[in-house]
Amino acid sequence: MVLYVRKLFGGAWSLLVGLSITIREFGHTLFKRKAVTLQYPHEKPKLSPAYRSAIKLIRFDETNSHDCVACLACERICPSFCISIEGGKVEGIKKKRATKFEMDFALCSLCGLCLDVCPTTTLEYSKFYDEAGYNREWTFDLLEEFRDYEEQFVGEQLVREEKAAEAKKKKAAAAKAAKEAKKKKAAEAKAAEEAKAKAADAPTADGAEAKADAEPKKADAEPKKADAEPKKADAEPKKADAEPKKADADAAEGGDE
C-alpha cells in the first residue's frame, strides 16, 4: 500500500515538473520571443539569399527579356544531363536567341555549374519552395514567361543595335578627327621650331655676308695703298729739291740788304 501511494505521488510530481517546464517555455515564447509557427499558406516565408531551387532565366530591365544566346555551355557542363537547349540566329539582329530551354528538375542536383559558365549571366536560382512533382518527368520550360514578348524584343533589339552601330561609327570618326588634329598640331609645332631655329641663325648669316662684302673692299684698298707709296716716294725728292731753292732764296734776300 505504501509503495502504491509512493508511486502515485511520484507520477504526479513528475507530471507537475513536466507541466512547469511546458508552462515556462510557453511564457517565454509568448512574452519574450517571436512565434516560430508560420500560418502557411496565408503567410509566405522569407527565404535566405542562399536558398537554391530550380534555375530560371533573369529578366533584365534594359531589355525586359532574358539574354540567353543558346551557346549550350550550361547544357554541356551539366553533370545530371537535365538541361536541353535549342536556338539560333534571328533575322534582323546579330545575337543568337534560345528557342527552347527546358530543365528536368527531377534530375537536377542544384550544383550551380550552369550558373558559373553562363557567359551572359542570365541564369539564377529561383525561389520556388512549394513546387511538387507527380511523375518522373518534372520539366520546367524556362522560356514560357518570355514567349509573348519575344517579337517585341526583336524589334527593340534591332533599334538598339542600329543605335550602337551609329554610336560606334561616330566614335571612330571622332577618334580619327582627334588623331588628325594631333598630327596637324605636331606638324605646326615642328614648323614653329624650324622657324625659330632659322631666326636664331639669321644674324650669323648677315654677318657672313657683310664680311664677304668687306673682303673685296679691302682687296681694292690694297692697290690704292700700293699706288700711294710711289707717289709718296716721288714727293720726297721734290721736297729735297725744294730745300736748296729755299736756302738760295733766303741768301739772295740777305745780299740785297
DRENLO-813804 format. One record per residue (C-alpha): residue number from 1; residue in three letters; x, z negated, y. Coordinates in Angstrom, 3 decimals. Example, Ala and Ser with C-alpha at 12.3 -4.5 7.8 and 13.67 -1.06 7.14 Angstrom:
2
1_ALA_12.300_-7.800_-4.500
2_SER_13.670_-7.140_-1.060
//
This chain:
257
1_MET_0.000_0.000_0.000
2_VAL_2.780_-0.903_2.411
3_LEU_4.625_2.299_1.533
4_TYR_1.495_4.337_2.192
5_VAL_0.970_2.755_5.614
6_ARG_4.663_3.280_6.445
7_LYS_4.416_6.964_5.600
8_LEU_1.228_7.264_7.620
9_PHE_2.744_5.751_10.718
10_GLY_5.943_7.783_10.183
11_GLY_3.975_11.032_10.118
12_ALA_2.020_10.039_13.212
13_TRP_5.234_9.162_15.029
14_SER_6.803_12.485_14.067
15_LEU_3.703_14.279_15.360
16_LEU_3.854_12.421_18.663
17_VAL_7.566_13.241_19.088
18_GLY_6.907_16.938_18.468
19_LEU_3.965_16.976_20.852
20_SER_6.012_15.235_23.526
21_ILE_8.652_17.933_23.319
22_THR_5.972_20.634_23.488
23_ILE_4.285_18.987_26.479
24_ARG_7.613_18.520_28.233
25_GLU_8.622_22.181_27.797
26_PHE_5.173_23.278_28.895
27_GLY_5.561_21.237_32.080
28_HIS_8.976_22.790_32.743
29_THR_7.548_26.264_32.209
30_LEU_4.504_25.582_34.334
31_PHE_6.191_23.953_37.320
32_LYS_9.912_24.796_37.215
33_ARG_10.359_28.167_35.525
34_LYS_8.708_31.558_35.703
35_ALA_6.440_32.645_32.920
36_VAL_8.119_34.740_30.244
37_THR_4.947_36.348_28.977
38_LEU_4.085_39.825_30.327
39_GLN_0.429_40.831_30.420
40_TYR_1.032_44.267_28.898
41_PRO_-0.289_46.974_29.432
42_HIS_-1.704_45.729_32.752
43_GLU_1.811_44.719_33.814
44_LYS_4.773_47.032_33.442
45_PRO_8.230_45.710_32.567
46_LYS_11.200_46.071_34.896
47_LEU_13.811_47.937_32.914
48_SER_17.538_47.480_33.278
49_PRO_19.573_50.388_34.719
50_ALA_21.468_50.380_31.410
51_TYR_18.277_50.974_29.414
52_ARG_18.552_54.016_27.142
53_SER_15.733_56.164_25.886
54_ALA_15.209_59.870_25.233
55_ILE_17.214_62.127_27.539
56_LYS_15.471_64.047_30.335
57_LEU_16.312_66.644_32.967
58_ILE_16.897_65.395_36.512
59_ARG_14.746_66.875_39.281
60_PHE_16.958_67.435_42.335
61_ASP_15.459_67.005_45.806
62_GLU_17.265_70.075_47.205
63_THR_15.638_72.484_44.747
64_ASN_12.737_70.419_43.403
65_SER_13.843_71.520_39.933
66_HIS_16.479_70.908_37.271
67_ASP_19.890_72.592_37.220
68_CYS_20.313_73.424_33.533
69_VAL_22.255_76.687_33.170
70_ALA_21.943_76.930_29.375
71_CYS_25.683_76.510_28.805
72_LEU_24.951_74.880_25.399
73_ALA_27.683_72.275_25.918
74_CYS_25.321_69.412_25.040
75_GLU_23.961_71.271_22.020
76_ARG_27.460_71.853_20.617
77_ILE_28.686_68.288_21.126
78_CYS_25.588_66.506_19.781
79_PRO_26.619_64.670_16.555
80_SER_22.994_64.452_15.392
81_PHE_22.176_68.145_15.998
82_CYS_18.957_67.130_17.717
83_ILE_19.189_69.444_20.771
84_SER_18.014_73.058_20.837
85_ILE_18.532_75.224_23.955
86_GLU_17.862_78.861_24.852
87_GLY_18.335_80.666_28.167
88_GLY_19.993_83.485_30.046
89_LYS_20.248_85.399_33.319
90_VAL_17.202_85.547_35.574
91_GLU_16.570_88.683_37.581
92_GLY_17.237_88.169_41.265
93_ILE_19.508_85.116_41.088
94_LYS_23.070_84.513_39.963
95_LYS_22.566_81.312_37.959
96_LYS_21.521_81.260_34.350
97_ARG_18.400_79.245_33.552
98_ALA_17.275_77.447_30.429
99_THR_14.045_78.818_28.957
100_LYS_13.918_76.309_26.094
101_PHE_15.216_72.738_25.926
102_GLU_13.938_70.616_23.055
103_MET_15.226_67.354_21.647
104_ASP_14.257_65.708_18.373
105_PHE_14.107_62.027_19.298
106_ALA_13.775_61.027_15.655
107_LEU_17.378_62.166_15.121
108_CYS_18.857_61.137_18.485
109_SER_21.329_58.249_18.317
110_LEU_21.491_57.790_22.138
111_CYS_25.269_58.204_22.074
112_GLY_25.370_59.744_25.567
113_LEU_27.820_62.560_24.763
114_CYS_25.403_65.171_26.094
115_LEU_25.335_63.395_29.465
116_ASP_29.130_63.281_29.606
117_VAL_29.707_67.003_29.020
118_CYS_26.900_68.371_31.212
119_PRO_28.676_70.485_33.913
120_THR_25.753_70.278_36.350
121_THR_24.992_66.567_35.767
122_THR_21.340_67.400_35.232
123_LEU_20.816_65.065_32.242
124_GLU_19.994_61.369_32.266
125_TYR_18.312_58.754_30.088
126_SER_14.585_58.440_30.549
127_LYS_12.738_55.135_30.887
128_PHE_10.291_55.707_28.039
129_TYR_9.640_52.397_26.289
130_ASP_6.156_52.815_24.840
131_GLU_6.541_56.138_23.012
132_ALA_5.607_56.288_19.347
133_GLY_6.175_58.963_16.735
134_TYR_3.796_59.568_13.888
135_ASN_5.783_62.172_11.934
136_ARG_9.362_63.210_11.258
137_GLU_9.335_65.900_13.968
138_TRP_9.292_63.757_17.088
139_THR_10.263_66.504_19.554
140_PHE_10.403_66.373_23.339
141_ASP_10.096_69.533_25.480
142_LEU_12.282_68.721_28.475
143_LEU_11.175_71.819_30.424
144_GLU_7.470_71.106_30.235
145_GLU_7.226_69.436_33.646
146_PHE_9.174_72.295_35.315
147_ARG_7.423_75.386_33.926
148_ASP_4.708_75.625_36.583
149_TYR_7.293_75.572_39.383
150_GLU_9.805_77.982_37.827
151_GLU_8.568_81.164_39.556
152_GLN_8.597_79.477_42.953
153_PHE_12.065_78.112_42.248
154_VAL_13.416_81.607_41.516
155_GLY_12.104_82.916_44.855
156_GLU_13.534_79.992_46.801
157_GLN_16.844_80.205_44.947
158_LEU_17.142_83.881_45.893
159_VAL_16.767_82.947_49.585
160_ARG_19.307_80.135_49.210
161_GLU_21.843_82.450_47.590
162_GLU_21.377_85.074_50.330
163_LYS_21.958_82.418_52.989
164_ALA_25.001_81.133_51.123
165_ALA_26.428_84.679_50.874
166_GLU_25.838_85.248_54.597
167_ALA_27.456_81.923_55.478
168_LYS_30.427_82.791_53.272
169_LYS_30.750_86.165_54.981
170_LYS_30.648_84.549_58.434
171_LYS_33.215_82.000_57.365
172_ALA_35.520_84.741_56.110
173_ALA_35.085_86.672_59.386
174_ALA_35.806_83.529_61.413
175_ALA_38.907_82.850_59.328
176_LYS_40.090_86.437_59.834
177_ALA_39.474_86.212_63.598
178_ALA_41.360_82.919_63.748
179_LYS_44.247_84.491_61.857
180_GLU_44.343_87.455_64.217
181_ALA_44.210_85.161_67.255
182_LYS_47.053_83.092_65.846
183_LYS_49.063_86.232_65.198
184_LYS_48.394_87.509_68.729
185_LYS_49.353_84.161_70.221
186_ALA_52.601_84.167_68.254
187_ALA_53.372_87.697_69.498
188_GLU_52.688_86.660_73.101
189_ALA_54.903_83.614_72.718
190_LYS_57.681_85.784_71.300
191_ALA_57.341_88.286_74.157
192_ALA_57.458_85.435_76.686
193_GLU_60.640_84.073_75.097
194_GLU_62.251_87.515_75.162
195_ALA_61.292_87.957_78.849
196_LYS_62.708_84.532_79.652
197_ALA_65.955_85.337_77.875
198_LYS_66.178_88.679_79.713
199_ALA_65.592_86.969_83.046
200_ALA_68.354_84.479_82.270
201_ASP_70.788_87.325_81.516
202_ALA_69.843_89.365_84.666
203_PRO_72.282_87.678_87.190
204_THR_75.198_88.307_84.851
205_ALA_74.320_91.978_84.677
206_ASP_74.093_92.247_88.502
207_GLY_77.478_90.593_88.862
208_ALA_78.976_93.037_86.383
209_GLU_77.534_95.959_88.323
210_ALA_78.870_94.570_91.632
211_LYS_82.279_94.114_90.067
212_ALA_82.167_97.632_88.689
213_ASP_81.326_98.934_92.184
214_ALA_84.126_96.874_93.710
215_GLU_86.781_98.384_91.421
216_PRO_86.596_101.946_92.921
217_LYS_86.669_100.489_96.440
218_LYS_89.782_98.525_95.564
219_ALA_91.288_101.617_93.980
220_ASP_90.547_103.579_97.221
221_ALA_92.099_100.805_99.298
222_GLU_95.394_101.014_97.382
223_PRO_96.273_104.627_98.522
224_LYS_95.357_103.747_102.112
225_LYS_97.725_100.817_101.940
226_ALA_100.346_103.051_100.410
227_ASP_99.835_105.564_103.277
228_ALA_100.132_102.771_105.847
229_GLU_103.558_101.761_104.512
230_PRO_105.356_105.107_105.534
231_LYS_103.645_105.042_108.912
232_LYS_104.992_101.533_109.457
233_ALA_108.402_102.699_108.290
234_ASP_108.245_105.613_110.812
235_ALA_107.227_103.219_113.571
236_GLU_110.352_101.068_113.043
237_PRO_112.923_103.841_114.104
238_LYS_110.760_104.757_117.077
239_LYS_110.783_101.115_118.127
240_ALA_114.551_101.028_117.619
241_ASP_114.953_104.191_119.838
242_ALA_112.755_102.669_122.485
243_GLU_115.022_99.607_122.820
244_PRO_118.141_101.577_124.212
245_LYS_115.952_103.586_126.548
246_LYS_114.525_100.379_127.963
247_ALA_118.077_98.963_128.332
248_ASP_119.228_102.118_130.191
249_ALA_116.249_101.940_132.494
250_ASP_116.988_98.320_133.348
251_ALA_120.662_99.229_134.078
252_ALA_119.708_102.125_136.368
253_GLU_117.384_99.930_138.370
254_GLY_120.272_97.397_138.778
255_GLY_122.684_100.110_140.125
256_ASP_120.224_101.300_142.701
257_GLU_120.026_97.918_144.149
//
